[in-house]
Amino acid sequence: MAEERSDEIEGAMELGHDPVPPYKTAFFIAITTGCLYLGLILLKTL
């Protein structure tokens, strides 16, 4: 009773892409700058 479907794709499909390097660098620069700024505020309030 099992019918074989002709629209099924054999094997797993994987959508791959290369990461965009500038965004990763910009993210880490923004996080580092934010942490340093918060640290500066903390030190000034002590």
N, CA, C and O atoms as CSV, one atom per row, in Angstrom:
chain,resi,resn,atom,element,x,y,z
A,1,MET,N,N,0.799,-1.190,0.000
A,1,MET,CA,C,0.000,0.000,0.000
A,1,MET,C,C,0.852,1.268,0.000
A,1,MET,O,O,0.336,2.360,-0.240
A,2,ALA,N,N,2.123,1.136,0.262
A,2,ALA,CA,C,2.971,2.318,0.292
A,2,ALA,C,C,3.318,2.743,-1.128
A,2,ALA,O,O,3.912,1.989,-1.899
A,3,GLU,N,N,2.932,3.958,-1.446
A,3,GLU,CA,C,3.243,4.479,-2.776
A,3,GLU,C,C,4.552,5.249,-2.716
A,3,GLU,O,O,4.832,5.947,-1.742
A,4,GLU,N,N,5.337,5.117,-3.753
A,4,GLU,CA,C,6.609,5.837,-3.801
A,4,GLU,C,C,6.369,7.188,-4.453
A,4,GLU,O,O,5.875,7.274,-5.577
A,5,ARG,N,N,6.726,8.238,-3.731
A,5,ARG,CA,C,6.522,9.587,-4.252
A,5,ARG,C,C,7.687,9.968,-5.149
A,5,ARG,O,O,8.845,9.690,-4.838
A,6,SER,N,N,7.374,10.592,-6.242
A,6,SER,CA,C,8.422,10.964,-7.187
A,6,SER,C,C,9.003,12.348,-6.886
A,6,SER,O,O,10.008,12.733,-7.484
A,7,ASP,N,N,8.379,13.109,-5.959
A,7,ASP,CA,C,8.863,14.456,-5.663
A,7,ASP,C,C,9.812,14.508,-4.466
A,7,ASP,O,O,10.293,15.584,-4.113
A,8,GLU,N,N,10.085,13.376,-3.842
A,8,GLU,CA,C,11.014,13.367,-2.709
A,8,GLU,C,C,12.454,13.440,-3.216
A,8,GLU,O,O,12.800,12.841,-4.234
A,9,ILE,N,N,13.259,14.163,-2.509
A,9,ILE,CA,C,14.667,14.325,-2.877
A,9,ILE,C,C,15.482,13.372,-2.025
A,9,ILE,O,O,15.347,13.342,-0.802
A,10,GLU,N,N,16.313,12.606,-2.671
A,10,GLU,CA,C,17.121,11.632,-1.935
A,10,GLU,C,C,18.271,12.323,-1.221
A,10,GLU,O,O,18.920,13.204,-1.785
A,11,GLY,N,N,18.520,11.925,0.010
A,11,GLY,CA,C,19.621,12.503,0.785
A,11,GLY,C,C,19.228,13.833,1.403
A,11,GLY,O,O,18.232,14.451,1.030
A,12,ALA,N,N,20.026,14.243,2.339
A,12,ALA,CA,C,19.766,15.502,3.031
A,12,ALA,C,C,20.356,16.659,2.236
A,12,ALA,O,O,21.479,16.585,1.738
A,13,MET,N,N,19.582,17.715,2.132
A,13,MET,CA,C,20.080,18.917,1.457
A,13,MET,C,C,20.619,19.876,2.511
A,13,MET,O,O,20.037,20.021,3.586
A,14,GLU,N,N,21.710,20.514,2.202
A,14,GLU,CA,C,22.315,21.458,3.136
A,14,GLU,C,C,22.535,22.770,2.417
A,14,GLU,O,O,23.158,22.825,1.357
A,15,LEU,N,N,22.014,23.821,3.016
A,15,LEU,CA,C,22.208,25.148,2.448
A,15,LEU,C,C,23.414,25.765,3.133
A,15,LEU,O,O,23.322,26.215,4.275
A,16,GLY,N,N,24.530,25.787,2.447
A,16,GLY,CA,C,25.761,26.301,3.043
A,16,GLY,C,C,26.081,27.688,2.519
A,16,GLY,O,O,25.735,28.042,1.392
A,17,HIS,N,N,26.744,28.462,3.355
A,17,HIS,CA,C,27.201,29.784,2.932
A,17,HIS,C,C,28.443,30.145,3.737
A,17,HIS,O,O,28.657,29.653,4.845
A,18,ASP,N,N,29.239,31.004,3.156
A,18,ASP,CA,C,30.436,31.469,3.850
A,18,ASP,C,C,30.076,32.674,4.700
A,18,ASP,O,O,29.359,33.559,4.234
A,19,PRO,N,N,30.558,32.731,5.941
A,19,PRO,CA,C,30.270,33.900,6.773
A,19,PRO,C,C,30.953,35.150,6.218
A,19,PRO,O,O,32.007,35.073,5.588
A,20,VAL,N,N,30.342,36.278,6.461
A,20,VAL,CA,C,30.910,37.537,5.998
A,20,VAL,C,C,31.831,38.058,7.096
A,20,VAL,O,O,31.346,38.497,8.139
A,21,PRO,N,N,33.148,38.022,6.889
A,21,PRO,CA,C,34.102,38.372,7.945
A,21,PRO,C,C,33.962,39.766,8.552
A,21,PRO,O,O,34.109,39.886,9.768
A,22,PRO,N,N,33.686,40.832,7.786
A,22,PRO,CA,C,33.617,42.167,8.420
A,22,PRO,C,C,32.553,42.270,9.507
A,22,PRO,O,O,32.747,42.990,10.486
A,23,TYR,N,N,31.439,41.568,9.357
A,23,TYR,CA,C,30.380,41.656,10.360
A,23,TYR,C,C,30.816,41.051,11.686
A,23,TYR,O,O,30.474,41.565,12.751
A,24,LYS,N,N,31.563,39.972,11.622
A,24,LYS,CA,C,32.044,39.336,12.849
A,24,LYS,C,C,33.023,40.265,13.569
A,24,LYS,O,O,32.959,40.409,14.790
A,25,THR,N,N,33.910,40.883,12.831
A,25,THR,CA,C,34.880,41.813,13.411
A,25,THR,C,C,34.168,43.029,14.004
A,25,THR,O,O,34.486,43.459,15.113
A,26,ALA,N,N,33.215,43.574,13.272
A,26,ALA,CA,C,32.476,44.739,13.762
A,26,ALA,C,C,31.700,44.397,15.029
A,26,ALA,O,O,31.596,45.222,15.936
A,27,PHE,N,N,31.159,43.190,15.093
A,27,PHE,CA,C,30.423,42.755,16.284
A,27,PHE,C,C,31.348,42.731,17.496
A,27,PHE,O,O,30.991,43.250,18.554
A,28,PHE,N,N,32.524,42.141,17.356
A,28,PHE,CA,C,33.448,42.063,18.486
A,28,PHE,C,C,33.972,43.444,18.884
A,28,PHE,O,O,34.175,43.702,20.070
A,29,ILE,N,N,34.191,44.319,17.932
A,29,ILE,CA,C,34.630,45.681,18.248
A,29,ILE,C,C,33.535,46.415,19.030
A,29,ILE,O,O,33.824,47.109,20.005
A,30,ALA,N,N,32.287,46.259,18.601
A,30,ALA,CA,C,31.177,46.927,19.287
A,30,ALA,C,C,31.001,46.400,20.707
A,30,ALA,O,O,30.784,47.183,21.631
A,31,ILE,N,N,31.089,45.097,20.891
A,31,ILE,CA,C,30.948,44.505,22.223
A,31,ILE,C,C,32.096,44.944,23.128
A,31,ILE,O,O,31.870,45.285,24.289
A,32,THR,N,N,33.323,44.939,22.611
A,32,THR,CA,C,34.488,45.355,23.400
A,32,THR,C,C,34.374,46.828,23.800
A,32,THR,O,O,34.642,47.187,24.946
A,33,THR,N,N,33.978,47.671,22.856
A,33,THR,CA,C,33.820,49.095,23.147
A,33,THR,C,C,32.745,49.311,24.212
A,33,THR,O,O,32.925,50.118,25.124
A,34,GLY,N,N,31.643,48.600,24.097
A,34,GLY,CA,C,30.568,48.720,25.079
A,34,GLY,C,C,31.005,48.279,26.468
A,34,GLY,O,O,30.677,48.931,27.459
A,35,CYS,N,N,31.741,47.177,26.545
A,35,CYS,CA,C,32.227,46.692,27.843
A,35,CYS,C,C,33.224,47.670,28.465
A,35,CYS,O,O,33.184,47.919,29.670
A,36,LEU,N,N,34.106,48.216,27.653
A,36,LEU,CA,C,35.073,49.191,28.171
A,36,LEU,C,C,34.353,50.452,28.667
A,36,LEU,O,O,34.720,51.016,29.697
A,37,TYR,N,N,33.346,50.880,27.940
A,37,TYR,CA,C,32.585,52.063,28.337
A,37,TYR,C,C,31.849,51.822,29.662
A,37,TYR,O,O,31.846,52.681,30.543
A,38,LEU,N,N,31.234,50.655,29.790
A,38,LEU,CA,C,30.556,50.336,31.042
A,38,LEU,C,C,31.542,50.222,32.197
A,38,LEU,O,O,31.230,50.614,33.321
A,39,GLY,N,N,32.731,49.688,31.926
A,39,GLY,CA,C,33.774,49.608,32.951
A,39,GLY,C,C,34.226,50.995,33.375
A,39,GLY,O,O,34.455,51.234,34.560
A,40,LEU,N,N,34.356,51.901,32.438
A,40,LEU,CA,C,34.739,53.285,32.736
A,40,LEU,C,C,33.678,53.955,33.624
A,40,LEU,O,O,34.006,54.635,34.596
A,41,ILE,N,N,32.420,53.750,33.276
A,41,ILE,CA,C,31.326,54.308,34.099
A,41,ILE,C,C,31.371,53.724,35.507
A,41,ILE,O,O,31.203,54.451,36.486
A,42,LEU,N,N,31.595,52.423,35.612
A,42,LEU,CA,C,31.677,51.771,36.931
A,42,LEU,C,C,32.823,52.358,37.746
A,42,LEU,O,O,32.650,52.633,38.933
A,43,LEU,N,N,33.984,52.556,37.139
A,43,LEU,CA,C,35.134,53.090,37.870
A,43,LEU,C,C,34.905,54.547,38.314
A,43,LEU,O,O,35.375,54.952,39.378
A,44,LYS,N,N,34.200,55.311,37.517
A,44,LYS,CA,C,33.945,56.708,37.874
A,44,LYS,C,C,32.919,56.832,38.994
A,44,LYS,O,O,32.897,57.840,39.700
A,45,THR,N,N,32.079,55.833,39.166
A,45,THR,CA,C,31.050,55.905,40.204
A,45,THR,C,C,31.550,55.362,41.561
A,45,THR,O,O,30.844,55.482,42.563
A,46,LEU,N,N,32.708,54.792,41.602
A,46,LEU,CA,C,33.239,54.261,42.874
A,46,LEU,C,C,33.856,55.352,43.710
A,46,LEU,O,O,34.349,55.085,44.806
